Amino acid sequence: MVSKIPNTGYEFPLFNSWPILTDIKSPSTVLPMQVLVEVHYQTQMTELATDKRADWKFPTDMINLEEHFLKMGYAVVIRDDNKACKHCTELTLVRIKCPSSEDFKLGTSDNLLA
């Protein structure tokens, strides 16, 4: 199944709501094995940014998003900057590590990211 979510600017709260591998909810949360998303540095959503001409996300936000992807078990395998949108980049994420319920039962969840 493929679904496209028109998320102009809402991709950050969406991904931040997904659990990382060491989260106790992670084994019971079903996440896709592959995600295609367009990340926006600017947004027209006034509840997210008051000025649609200014960046509402900064380089540190991009680093934090990438770190969150890794902690969820995803790797960015393709990055394609959108030539028609200077403040957008398209990412292909692949889940390279999934939580194991055994890790949580044995108390070894600290080793999930190793």
MMTF fields as JSON, N, C-alpha, C and O atoms, coordinates in Angstrom:
{
  "mmtfVersion": "1.0.0",
  "mmtfProducer": "UNKNOWN",
  "numBonds": 455,
  "numAtoms": 456,
  "numGroups": 114,
  "numChains": 1,
  "numModels": 1,
  "chainsPerModel": [1],
  "groupsPerChain": [114],
  "chainIdList": ["A"],
  "bondAtomList": [4, 2, 8, 6, 12, 10, 16, 14, 20, 18, 24, 22, 28, 26, 32, 30, 36, 34, 40, 38, 44, 42, 48, 46, 52, 50, 56, 54, 60, 58, 64, 62, 68, 66, 72, 70, 76, 74, 80, 78, 84, 82, 88, 86, 92, 90, 96, 94, 100, 98, 104, 102, 108, 106, 112, 110, 116, 114, 120, 118, 124, 122, 128, 126, 132, 130, 136, 134, 140, 138, 144, 142, 148, 146, 152, 150, 156, 154, 160, 158, 164, 162, 168, 166, 172, 170, 176, 174, 180, 178, 184, 182, 188, 186, 192, 190, 196, 194, 200, 198, 204, 202, 208, 206, 212, 210, 216, 214, 220, 218, 224, 222, 228, 226, 232, 230, 236, 234, 240, 238, 244, 242, 248, 246, 252, 250, 256, 254, 260, 258, 264, 262, 268, 266, 272, 270, 276, 274, 280, 278, 284, 282, 288, 286, 292, 290, 296, 294, 300, 298, 304, 302, 308, 306, 312, 310, 316, 314, 320, 318, 324, 322, 328, 326, 332, 330, 336, 334, 340, 338, 344, 342, 348, 346, 352, 350, 356, 354, 360, 358, 364, 362, 368, 366, 372, 370, 376, 374, 380, 378, 384, 382, 388, 386, 392, 390, 396, 394, 400, 398, 404, 402, 408, 406, 412, 410, 416, 414, 420, 418, 424, 422, 428, 426, 432, 430, 436, 434, 440, 438, 444, 442, 448, 446, 452, 450],
  "bondOrderList": [1, 1, 1, 1, 1, 1, 1, 1, 1, 1, 1, 1, 1, 1, 1, 1, 1, 1, 1, 1, 1, 1, 1, 1, 1, 1, 1, 1, 1, 1, 1, 1, 1, 1, 1, 1, 1, 1, 1, 1, 1, 1, 1, 1, 1, 1, 1, 1, 1, 1, 1, 1, 1, 1, 1, 1, 1, 1, 1, 1, 1, 1, 1, 1, 1, 1, 1, 1, 1, 1, 1, 1, 1, 1, 1, 1, 1, 1, 1, 1, 1, 1, 1, 1, 1, 1, 1, 1, 1, 1, 1, 1, 1, 1, 1, 1, 1, 1, 1, 1, 1, 1, 1, 1, 1, 1, 1, 1, 1, 1, 1, 1, 1],
  "groupList": [{"groupName": "MET", "atomNameList": ["N", "CA", "C", "O"], "elementList": ["N", "C", "C", "O"], "formalChargeList": [0, 0, 0, 0], "bondAtomList": [1, 0, 2, 1, 3, 2], "bondOrderList": [1, 1, 2], "singleLetterCode": "M", "chemCompType": "L-PEPTIDE LINKING"}, {"groupName": "VAL", "atomNameList": ["N", "CA", "C", "O"], "elementList": ["N", "C", "C", "O"], "formalChargeList": [0, 0, 0, 0], "bondAtomList": [1, 0, 2, 1, 3, 2], "bondOrderList": [1, 1, 2], "singleLetterCode": "V", "chemCompType": "L-PEPTIDE LINKING"}, {"groupName": "SER", "atomNameList": ["N", "CA", "C", "O"], "elementList": ["N", "C", "C", "O"], "formalChargeList": [0, 0, 0, 0], "bondAtomList": [1, 0, 2, 1, 3, 2], "bondOrderList": [1, 1, 2], "singleLetterCode": "S", "chemCompType": "L-PEPTIDE LINKING"}, {"groupName": "LYS", "atomNameList": ["N", "CA", "C", "O"], "elementList": ["N", "C", "C", "O"], "formalChargeList": [0, 0, 0, 0], "bondAtomList": [1, 0, 2, 1, 3, 2], "bondOrderList": [1, 1, 2], "singleLetterCode": "K", "chemCompType": "L-PEPTIDE LINKING"}, {"groupName": "ILE", "atomNameList": ["N", "CA", "C", "O"], "elementList": ["N", "C", "C", "O"], "formalChargeList": [0, 0, 0, 0], "bondAtomList": [1, 0, 2, 1, 3, 2], "bondOrderList": [1, 1, 2], "singleLetterCode": "I", "chemCompType": "L-PEPTIDE LINKING"}, {"groupName": "PRO", "atomNameList": ["N", "CA", "C", "O"], "elementList": ["N", "C", "C", "O"], "formalChargeList": [0, 0, 0, 0], "bondAtomList": [1, 0, 2, 1, 3, 2], "bondOrderList": [1, 1, 2], "singleLetterCode": "P", "chemCompType": "L-PEPTIDE LINKING"}, {"groupName": "ASN", "atomNameList": ["N", "CA", "C", "O"], "elementList": ["N", "C", "C", "O"], "formalChargeList": [0, 0, 0, 0], "bondAtomList": [1, 0, 2, 1, 3, 2], "bondOrderList": [1, 1, 2], "singleLetterCode": "N", "chemCompType": "L-PEPTIDE LINKING"}, {"groupName": "THR", "atomNameList": ["N", "CA", "C", "O"], "elementList": ["N", "C", "C", "O"], "formalChargeList": [0, 0, 0, 0], "bondAtomList": [1, 0, 2, 1, 3, 2], "bondOrderList": [1, 1, 2], "singleLetterCode": "T", "chemCompType": "L-PEPTIDE LINKING"}, {"groupName": "GLY", "atomNameList": ["N", "CA", "C", "O"], "elementList": ["N", "C", "C", "O"], "formalChargeList": [0, 0, 0, 0], "bondAtomList": [1, 0, 2, 1, 3, 2], "bondOrderList": [1, 1, 2], "singleLetterCode": "G", "chemCompType": "PEPTIDE LINKING"}, {"groupName": "TYR", "atomNameList": ["N", "CA", "C", "O"], "elementList": ["N", "C", "C", "O"], "formalChargeList": [0, 0, 0, 0], "bondAtomList": [1, 0, 2, 1, 3, 2], "bondOrderList": [1, 1, 2], "singleLetterCode": "Y", "chemCompType": "L-PEPTIDE LINKING"}, {"groupName": "GLU", "atomNameList": ["N", "CA", "C", "O"], "elementList": ["N", "C", "C", "O"], "formalChargeList": [0, 0, 0, 0], "bondAtomList": [1, 0, 2, 1, 3, 2], "bondOrderList": [1, 1, 2], "singleLetterCode": "E", "chemCompType": "L-PEPTIDE LINKING"}, {"groupName": "PHE", "atomNameList": ["N", "CA", "C", "O"], "elementList": ["N", "C", "C", "O"], "formalChargeList": [0, 0, 0, 0], "bondAtomList": [1, 0, 2, 1, 3, 2], "bondOrderList": [1, 1, 2], "singleLetterCode": "F", "chemCompType": "L-PEPTIDE LINKING"}, {"groupName": "LEU", "atomNameList": ["N", "CA", "C", "O"], "elementList": ["N", "C", "C", "O"], "formalChargeList": [0, 0, 0, 0], "bondAtomList": [1, 0, 2, 1, 3, 2], "bondOrderList": [1, 1, 2], "singleLetterCode": "L", "chemCompType": "L-PEPTIDE LINKING"}, {"groupName": "TRP", "atomNameList": ["N", "CA", "C", "O"], "elementList": ["N", "C", "C", "O"], "formalChargeList": [0, 0, 0, 0], "bondAtomList": [1, 0, 2, 1, 3, 2], "bondOrderList": [1, 1, 2], "singleLetterCode": "W", "chemCompType": "L-PEPTIDE LINKING"}, {"groupName": "ASP", "atomNameList": ["N", "CA", "C", "O"], "elementList": ["N", "C", "C", "O"], "formalChargeList": [0, 0, 0, 0], "bondAtomList": [1, 0, 2, 1, 3, 2], "bondOrderList": [1, 1, 2], "singleLetterCode": "D", "chemCompType": "L-PEPTIDE LINKING"}, {"groupName": "GLN", "atomNameList": ["N", "CA", "C", "O"], "elementList": ["N", "C", "C", "O"], "formalChargeList": [0, 0, 0, 0], "bondAtomList": [1, 0, 2, 1, 3, 2], "bondOrderList": [1, 1, 2], "singleLetterCode": "Q", "chemCompType": "L-PEPTIDE LINKING"}, {"groupName": "HIS", "atomNameList": ["N", "CA", "C", "O"], "elementList": ["N", "C", "C", "O"], "formalChargeList": [0, 0, 0, 0], "bondAtomList": [1, 0, 2, 1, 3, 2], "bondOrderList": [1, 1, 2], "singleLetterCode": "H", "chemCompType": "L-PEPTIDE LINKING"}, {"groupName": "ALA", "atomNameList": ["N", "CA", "C", "O"], "elementList": ["N", "C", "C", "O"], "formalChargeList": [0, 0, 0, 0], "bondAtomList": [1, 0, 2, 1, 3, 2], "bondOrderList": [1, 1, 2], "singleLetterCode": "A", "chemCompType": "L-PEPTIDE LINKING"}, {"groupName": "ARG", "atomNameList": ["N", "CA", "C", "O"], "elementList": ["N", "C", "C", "O"], "formalChargeList": [0, 0, 0, 0], "bondAtomList": [1, 0, 2, 1, 3, 2], "bondOrderList": [1, 1, 2], "singleLetterCode": "R", "chemCompType": "L-PEPTIDE LINKING"}, {"groupName": "CYS", "atomNameList": ["N", "CA", "C", "O"], "elementList": ["N", "C", "C", "O"], "formalChargeList": [0, 0, 0, 0], "bondAtomList": [1, 0, 2, 1, 3, 2], "bondOrderList": [1, 1, 2], "singleLetterCode": "C", "chemCompType": "L-PEPTIDE LINKING"}],
  "groupTypeList": [0, 1, 2, 3, 4, 5, 6, 7, 8, 9, 10, 11, 5, 12, 11, 6, 2, 13, 5, 4, 12, 7, 14, 4, 3, 2, 5, 2, 7, 1, 12, 5, 0, 15, 1, 12, 1, 10, 1, 16, 9, 15, 7, 15, 0, 7, 10, 12, 17, 7, 14, 3, 18, 17, 14, 13, 3, 11, 5, 7, 14, 0, 4, 6, 12, 10, 10, 16, 11, 12, 3, 0, 8, 9, 17, 1, 1, 4, 18, 14, 14, 6, 3, 17, 19, 3, 16, 19, 7, 10, 12, 7, 12, 1, 18, 4, 3, 19, 5, 2, 2, 10, 14, 11, 3, 12, 8, 7, 2, 14, 6, 12, 12, 17],
  "groupIdList": [1, 2, 3, 4, 5, 6, 7, 8, 9, 10, 11, 12, 13, 14, 15, 16, 17, 18, 19, 20, 21, 22, 23, 24, 25, 26, 27, 28, 29, 30, 31, 32, 33, 34, 35, 36, 37, 38, 39, 40, 41, 42, 43, 44, 45, 46, 47, 48, 49, 50, 51, 52, 53, 54, 55, 56, 57, 58, 59, 60, 61, 62, 63, 64, 65, 66, 67, 68, 69, 70, 71, 72, 73, 74, 75, 76, 77, 78, 79, 80, 81, 82, 83, 84, 85, 86, 87, 88, 89, 90, 91, 92, 93, 94, 95, 96, 97, 98, 99, 100, 101, 102, 103, 104, 105, 106, 107, 108, 109, 110, 111, 112, 113, 114],
  "secStructList": [7, 7, 7, 7, 7, 7, 7, 6, 6, 6, 2, 2, 2, 2, 2, 2, 6, 1, 7, 7, 6, 6, 1, 6, 6, 4, 4, 4, 7, 7, 7, 7, 1, 3, 3, 3, 3, 3, 3, 3, 1, 1, 7, 7, 7, 6, 6, 6, 7, 1, 7, 6, 6, 1, 7, 1, 1, 7, 2, 2, 2, 2, 2, 2, 2, 2, 2, 2, 2, 2, 2, 2, 6, 3, 3, 3, 3, 3, 3, 3, 3, 7, 6, 6, 7, 6, 6, 3, 3, 3, 3, 3, 3, 3, 3, 7, 7, 7, 7, 7, 2, 2, 2, 2, 2, 6, 6, 7, 4, 4, 4, 6, 6, 7],
  "xCoordList": [0.836, 0.0, 0.884, 1.879, 0.524, 1.224, 0.214, -0.904, 0.609, -0.263, 0.575, 1.742, -0.031, 0.647, -0.115, -1.33, 0.614, 0.012, 0.466, 1.662, -0.44, -0.038, 0.259, -0.655, 1.52, 1.901, 2.738, 3.529, 2.603, 3.444, 3.721, 2.944, 4.822, 5.222, 4.874, 5.468, 3.919, 3.488, 4.286, 4.011, 5.274, 6.083, 6.895, 7.161, 7.287, 8.068, 7.249, 7.707, 6.045, 5.255, 4.852, 4.765, 4.606, 4.232, 5.352, 5.118, 6.564, 7.682, 8.063, 8.469, 7.938, 8.248, 7.263, 7.572, 6.092, 5.117, 5.39, 4.82, 6.265, 6.593, 7.628, 8.553, 7.495, 8.419, 9.796, 9.931, 10.808, 12.155, 12.285, 11.435, 13.329, 13.48, 13.525, 13.071, 14.056, 14.173, 12.933, 12.883, 11.932, 10.679, 9.925, 9.874, 9.358, 8.636, 7.457, 7.042, 6.907, 5.79, 6.259, 5.44, 7.543, 8.061, 7.706, 7.314, 7.821, 7.491, 6.037, 5.739, 5.14, 3.721, 3.28, 2.123, 4.173, 3.842, 4.269, 5.425, 3.349, 3.654, 3.983, 3.151, 5.213, 5.654, 5.991, 6.356, 5.874, 6.173, 7.654, 8.51, 7.942, 9.33, 9.98, 11.205, 9.181, 9.71, 8.814, 7.59, 9.433, 8.697, 9.264, 10.479, 8.382, 8.769, 8.129, 6.909, 8.932, 8.415, 9.127, 10.313, 8.386, 8.988, 9.083, 8.073, 10.29, 10.543, 10.592, 11.242, 9.901, 9.804, 10.531, 10.33, 11.379, 12.073, 11.23, 11.411, 10.298, 9.339, 7.951, 7.785, 6.969, 5.599, 4.635, 4.9, 3.514, 2.46, 1.418, 0.46, 1.6, 0.655, 0.885, 1.899, -0.044, 0.143, 0.234, 0.808, -0.319, -0.202, 1.196, 1.544, 1.993, 3.366, 4.378, 5.356, 4.144, 5.07, 4.269, 3.343, 4.616, 3.853, 4.264, 3.495, 5.456, 5.936, 6.296, 7.295, 5.496, 5.731, 6.986, 7.397, 7.597, 8.823, 10.076, 11.169, 9.93, 11.088, 11.156, 10.136, 12.37, 12.542, 11.951, 12.163, 11.219, 10.686, 11.421, 11.227, 12.275, 13.153, 14.583, 14.832, 15.498, 16.892, 17.782, 17.306, 19.063, 19.958, 19.941, 20.0, 19.862, 19.816, 18.55, 18.572, 17.444, 16.205, 16.363, 15.831, 17.09, 17.328, 18.2, 17.96, 19.203, 20.073, 19.26, 19.401, 18.42, 17.584, 16.599, 16.336, 16.047, 15.131, 15.874, 15.367, 17.064, 17.868, 18.215, 18.166, 18.558, 18.865, 17.629, 17.742, 16.464, 15.225, 14.949, 14.529, 15.183, 15.021, 15.895, 15.43, 17.155, 18.077, 17.622, 17.714, 17.133, 16.672, 15.378, 15.05, 14.648, 13.46, 13.831, 12.986, 15.094, 15.542, 15.536, 15.654, 15.4, 15.353, 16.675, 17.36, 17.013, 18.152, 17.639, 16.763, 18.182, 17.857, 18.709, 19.937, 18.055, 18.794, 18.82, 19.684, 17.87, 17.853, 17.419, 16.451, 18.149, 17.748, 17.695, 18.657, 16.577, 16.386, 15.819, 14.629, 16.688, 16.222, 15.236, 15.484, 14.135, 13.078, 13.486, 13.595, 13.708, 14.157, 13.076, 13.389, 11.82, 10.717, 10.397, 9.615, 11.005, 10.722, 12.055, 12.574, 12.601, 13.934, 14.009, 15.102, 12.88, 12.883, 12.329, 11.835, 12.422, 11.916, 12.966, 13.735, 12.985, 13.799, 12.99, 12.273, 13.101, 12.378, 13.319, 14.442, 12.85, 13.661, 12.992, 11.771, 13.813, 13.365, 14.028, 15.254, 13.201, 13.679, 13.384, 12.318, 14.332, 14.142, 14.413, 15.395, 13.537, 13.708, 14.758, 14.543, 15.881, 16.986, 17.079, 17.802, 16.353, 16.354, 14.977, 14.418, 14.44, 13.135, 13.309, 14.247, 12.419, 12.525, 12.211, 11.396, 12.848, 12.577, 11.944, 12.496, 10.797, 10.148, 11.012, 10.914, 11.851, 12.759, 13.767, 14.12, 14.233, 15.172, 14.568, 15.253, 13.277, 12.627, 12.376, 12.469, 12.058, 11.821, 13.105, 13.084, 14.233, 15.506, 16.212, 17.264, 15.623, 16.238, 17.472, 18.349, 17.552, 18.726, 18.401, 19.092, 17.366, 16.966, 18.042, 17.996, 19.005, 20.095, 20.946, 21.639, 20.907, 21.74, 21.072, 21.675, 19.847, 19.137, 19.793, 19.701, 20.439, 21.047, 22.503, 23.129, 23.05, 24.462, 24.702, 25.834],
  "yCoordList": [-1.174, 0.0, 1.241, 1.305, 2.2, 3.474, 4.561, 4.56, 5.472, 6.612, 7.872, 7.872, 8.93, 10.221, 11.147, 11.312, 11.738, 12.673, 14.07, 14.355, 14.95, 16.326, 17.02, 17.456, 17.113, 17.51, 18.767, 18.919, 19.652, 20.836, 21.48, 22.303, 21.098, 21.633, 20.732, 20.851, 19.831, 18.975, 17.676, 16.839, 17.508, 16.294, 16.236, 15.15, 17.386, 17.399, 16.889, 15.984, 17.435, 16.883, 15.426, 14.648, 15.051, 13.673, 12.718, 11.774, 12.962, 12.063, 12.126, 11.118, 13.28, 13.378, 12.592, 12.262, 12.289, 11.497, 9.995, 9.213, 9.585, 8.166, 7.786, 8.558, 6.61, 6.226, 5.825, 5.273, 6.119, 5.656, 4.206, 3.709, 3.529, 2.098, 1.756, 0.68, 2.635, 2.334, 2.709, 2.49, 3.274, 3.625, 2.343, 1.421, 2.277, 1.086, 0.761, -0.395, 1.772, 1.561, 1.034, 0.579, 1.084, 0.757, -0.643, -0.772, -1.706, -3.042, -3.202, -4.031, -2.441, -2.581, -1.576, -1.6, -0.702, 0.289, -0.225, -0.604, -0.24, -0.689, 0.539, 1.424, 0.567, 1.665, 1.099, -0.072, 1.908, 1.414, 1.082, 1.649, 0.168, -0.194, 0.833, 0.956, 1.568, 2.58, 3.804, 3.687, 4.981, 6.241, 7.161, 7.318, 7.761, 8.803, 10.083, 10.149, 11.099, 12.332, 13.529, 13.468, 14.611, 15.875, 16.728, 17.017, 17.123, 17.931, 19.394, 19.744, 20.238, 21.664, 22.503, 22.333, 23.411, 24.348, 25.593, 26.313, 25.84, 26.922, 26.314, 25.233, 26.995, 26.491, 27.653, 28.772, 27.361, 28.362, 28.226, 28.996, 27.261, 27.039, 28.097, 28.066, 29.016, 30.144, 29.711, 30.432, 28.551, 28.102, 27.563, 27.368, 27.324, 26.863, 27.999, 28.063, 28.876, 29.985, 31.214, 31.118, 32.343, 33.563, 34.229, 35.013, 33.938, 34.561, 33.461, 32.767, 33.292, 32.192, 32.388, 31.463, 33.561, 33.788, 33.455, 33.374, 33.264, 33.0, 31.514, 30.838, 31.04, 29.662, 29.519, 30.373, 28.452, 28.187, 27.031, 26.731, 26.384, 25.335, 25.724, 26.407, 25.285, 25.696, 24.471, 23.353, 24.644, 23.478, 22.544, 21.325, 23.093, 22.229, 21.378, 20.251, 21.913, 21.136, 19.957, 18.875, 20.169, 19.084, 17.997, 16.807, 18.411, 17.452, 16.667, 15.449, 17.355, 16.678, 15.714, 14.643, 16.079, 15.182, 13.927, 12.816, 14.1, 12.95, 12.05, 10.825, 12.651, 11.874, 11.081, 9.924, 11.706, 11.013, 9.853, 8.782, 10.056, 8.964, 7.773, 6.633, 8.045, 6.973, 6.272, 5.049, 7.041, 6.442, 5.632, 4.787, 5.898, 5.108, 3.887, 3.027, 3.805, 2.681, 2.95, 2.014, 4.22, 4.575, 5.178, 5.876, 4.894, 5.538, 6.258, 5.754, 7.428, 8.137, 7.504, 7.575, 6.886, 6.222, 7.047, 6.85, 7.97, 8.858, 10.244, 10.391, 11.251, 12.644, 13.292, 13.223, 13.919, 14.56, 15.944, 16.101, 16.959, 18.329, 18.683, 18.413, 19.281, 19.644, 20.917, 21.985, 20.8, 21.952, 23.025, 24.196, 22.635, 23.589, 24.264, 25.213, 23.772, 24.308, 24.405, 23.4, 25.607, 25.791, 25.441, 25.233, 25.375, 25.074, 23.679, 23.415, 22.785, 21.419, 20.401, 20.643, 19.276, 18.146, 16.88, 16.744, 15.965, 14.706, 13.633, 13.483, 12.888, 11.847, 10.494, 10.371, 9.487, 8.099, 7.487, 7.428, 7.026, 6.405, 4.917, 4.505, 4.113, 2.676, 2.27, 2.699, 1.444, 0.978, -0.126, -1.2, 0.142, -0.813, -1.571, -2.562, -1.109, -1.78, -1.628, -0.532, -2.747, -2.75, -3.177, -3.906, -2.732, -3.137, -4.617, -5.185, -5.205, -6.593, -6.614, -6.062, -7.244, -7.309, -8.077, -7.839, -8.984, -9.714, -8.771, -8.948, -7.768, -6.8, -6.087, -5.82, -5.779, -5.073, -5.995, -5.567, -7.256, -8.215, -8.511, -8.708, -8.539, -8.872, -7.652, -7.768, -6.48, -5.263, -4.834, -4.177, -5.198, -4.844, -3.797, -3.703, -3.013, -2.032, -0.987, -0.316, -0.832, 0.11, -0.311, 0.522, -1.58, -2.082, -1.991, -2.379, -1.494, -1.465, -0.592, -0.891, 0.454, 1.373, 1.062, 1.741, 0.083, -0.267, -0.893, -1.252],
  "zCoordList": [0.0, 0.0, 0.0, 0.722, -0.791, -0.858, -0.533, -1.05, 0.313, 0.585, 0.566, 0.96, 0.108, 0.08, 1.007, 0.895, 1.907, 2.836, 2.456, 2.524, 2.059, 1.784, 3.115, 3.815, 3.448, 4.803, 4.863, 5.794, 3.938, 3.825, 5.179, 5.664, 5.768, 7.061, 8.223, 9.295, 8.034, 9.134, 9.232, 10.091, 8.35, 8.429, 9.72, 10.235, 10.242, 11.488, 12.673, 13.371, 12.931, 14.039, 13.805, 14.756, 12.545, 12.254, 12.668, 13.423, 12.173, 12.495, 13.97, 14.547, 14.572, 16.001, 16.858, 18.003, 16.327, 17.078, 16.983, 17.744, 16.045, 15.898, 16.95, 17.202, 17.572, 18.642, 18.115, 17.023, 18.923, 18.594, 19.042, 19.781, 18.608, 18.871, 20.352, 20.743, 21.18, 22.606, 23.404, 24.615, 22.735, 23.401, 23.743, 22.929, 24.9, 25.353, 24.435, 24.357, 23.73, 22.799, 21.448, 20.65, 21.181, 19.863, 19.365, 18.206, 20.182, 19.658, 19.233, 18.374, 19.805, 19.459, 18.393, 17.971, 17.955, 16.936, 15.574, 15.382, 14.635, 13.284, 12.443, 12.247, 11.953, 11.09, 9.716, 9.603, 8.68, 7.33, 7.157, 7.837, 6.25, 5.961, 5.044, 5.026, 4.286, 3.386, 3.457, 3.507, 3.461, 3.512, 2.442, 2.323, 1.673, 0.723, 1.211, 1.365, 1.456, 2.029, 1.417, 1.094, 1.266, 0.863, 2.125, 2.768, 2.467, 3.659, 3.233, 2.247, 3.985, 3.671, 4.71, 5.913, 4.234, 5.125, 5.349, 6.331, 4.418, 4.541, 4.434, 3.87, 4.965, 4.874, 4.715, 5.154, 4.078, 3.93, 5.036, 5.086, 5.912, 7.002, 8.083, 8.78, 8.216, 9.131, 10.588, 11.403, 10.934, 12.319, 12.629, 13.793, 11.588, 11.791, 11.648, 12.393, 10.705, 10.464, 10.058, 9.252, 10.604, 10.32, 9.019, 8.462, 8.524, 7.292, 6.302, 6.49, 5.249, 4.315, 3.464, 2.763, 3.511, 2.744, 3.547, 2.985, 4.835, 5.692, 6.055, 6.192, 6.203, 6.649, 8.041, 8.902, 8.258, 9.597, 10.246, 11.424, 9.451, 9.96, 9.609, 8.615, 10.428, 10.298, 10.169, 10.368, 9.842, 9.698, 10.912, 10.751, 12.104, 13.29, 13.325, 13.82, 12.799, 12.725, 11.768, 12.016, 10.681, 9.724, 10.357, 10.157, 11.113, 11.809, 12.835, 12.94, 13.584, 14.583, 13.933, 14.48, 12.768, 12.064, 11.606, 11.758, 11.052, 10.614, 11.806, 11.696, 12.927, 14.127, 14.572, 14.976, 14.497, 14.871, 13.92, 14.359, 12.609, 11.644, 12.052, 12.081, 12.365, 12.743, 14.015, 14.121, 14.976, 16.233, 16.051, 16.883, 14.958, 14.644, 13.808, 13.559, 13.372, 12.559, 11.073, 10.281, 10.662, 9.247, 8.78, 9.528, 7.532, 6.881, 5.645, 4.942, 5.384, 4.145, 3.052, 3.093, 2.077, 1.009, -0.277, -1.132, -0.406, -1.572, -1.108, -0.361, -1.563, -1.352, -2.72, -3.484, -3.028, -4.324, -4.088, -3.816, -4.197, -4.012, -5.128, -6.303, -4.744, -5.67, -6.412, -5.809, -7.709, -8.505, -8.639, -8.855, -8.515, -8.626, -7.295, -7.244, -6.224, -4.888, -4.146, -3.661, -4.06, -3.477, -1.997, -1.47, -1.326, 0.101, 0.403, 1.5, -0.602, -0.433, -0.872, -1.803, -0.195, -0.632, -0.431, 0.561, -1.358, -1.279, -0.751, -1.234, 0.245, 0.875, 0.718, 0.808, 0.482, 0.542, 1.757, 1.848, 2.7, 3.929, 3.868, 3.411, 4.33, 4.42, 5.853, 6.46, 6.386, 7.77, 7.773, 7.212, 8.402, 8.411, 9.728, 9.827, 10.736, 12.037, 12.653, 12.705, 13.118, 13.762, 15.207, 15.531, 16.074, 17.471, 17.643, 16.915, 18.582, 18.936, 20.307, 21.258, 20.418, 21.728, 22.716, 23.92, 22.248, 23.135, 23.784, 24.95, 23.032, 23.592, 24.785, 25.772, 24.692, 25.783, 26.965, 28.115, 26.694, 27.772, 28.54, 29.755, 27.808, 28.436, 29.007, 29.635, 28.783, 29.307, 28.549, 29.11, 27.272, 26.472, 25.426, 24.412, 25.654, 24.652, 24.385, 23.354, 25.284, 25.05, 23.855, 23.271, 23.484, 22.401, 21.053, 20.053, 20.98, 19.721, 18.67, 17.48, 19.072, 18.103, 17.833, 17.018, 18.474, 18.298, 16.95, 16.629]
}
